[in-house]
């Protein structure tokens, strides 16, 4: 089994991969410049 570090910084560095694997969503495509996030588009895609 592939053992990955579970400390906070290690998990946060893999955040996008974890979300994509568990939810099937690529959050990166919904991020806007700065600290913006396109929630409405994400909800449309998620169904």
SULVENTA-V916336 format. One record per pair of residues at least 12 apart in sequence whose C-alpha atoms are under 7 Angstrom apart, sorted by the first residue. I is the first residue (numbers start at 0). J is the second residue. D is the distance in whole Angstrom. If there is no record, write none. Layout:
I	J	D
I	J	D
This chain:
29	41	6
